[in-house]
Amino acid sequence: MAPDIPGMTGMPAPQFVMSTNGRRIATYSWGDDEATTVLLVHGFASSARDNWVNTGWVRDLTRAGYRVLAIDQRGHGASDKPYLDRAYVMDLFVEDVVTVLDDHLLESVHYVGYSLGARVGWQVAVAHPERVDRAVLGGIPDGRPLARLQIDQARAYLEHGTPVEDQVTRNYVTLTERVPGNDLGALIALAEGMRLGDADPDVSNPPPQRVLFATGSEDAILERSRLLAAATPGSTFLELPGRHHFNAPVSREFRHGAVAFLGED
């Protein structure tokens, strides 16, 4: 994302939470434990450090007086990285968030998620509305972008070094290799797992909370993101000028808009 933002927050050692099905989920905390907590949940092939620390989000939120709690989603960062597709169904991502909140004794939080983290946030807000006060959902599509990834080409690249011909798949492989510690095998399993069950945002059953949707003006999912926002009562939509799906998290407009939204009465 963005390497050296002035005043960038340091990265604490992870505190591990055990999921309901025995996977270790890494969590990181900054700020005053008594302050309102903002939970940060990153996107596919990213991490808490890559998505939120290196981009200035943790810095800006703690400066605004929040306690920040971030997680490495299963398959990412310091969390466990199983190679089983069934370890990555949406229900398990949702359960991980609830387990983290329980472990940290948090009844409810402000939720901020990007891409995959936003998809998880939509589901948490709908299934467990009492745990989310309000939410910021960035880069959230109303389809299944990982379904466009050509699993056979990604596996051939992983196992034999075969060049990836499909452009979308090549983009995901490049994204995966960009972040230190990523495991392409685990992320391929994740892409397969997300095709199991119902993981799509349901426009007929939107979150009841106030939601800020934010998507880059150059993101192919822009109009579909607008449709999700339009289906969510009381929501706000923020278009991020000149940003595409992979660089939107570094947007100053995104950070400042989210901090302002979270602080509204």
Secondary structure, 3 states (H helix, E strand, C coil): CCCCCCCCCCCCCCEEEECCCCCEEEEEEECCCCCCEEEEECCCCCCHHHHHHCCCHHHHHHHCCCEEEEEECCCCCCCCCCCCHHHHCHHHHHHHHHHHHHHCCCCCEEEEEECHHHHHHHHHHHHCHHHEEEEEEECCCCCCHHHHCCHHHHHHHHHHCCCCCCHHHHHHHHHHHHCCCCCHHHHHHHHHHCCCCCCCCCCCCCCCCEEEEEEECCCCCHHHHHHHHHCCCCCEEEEECCCCCCCHHHCHHHHHHHHHHHHCC
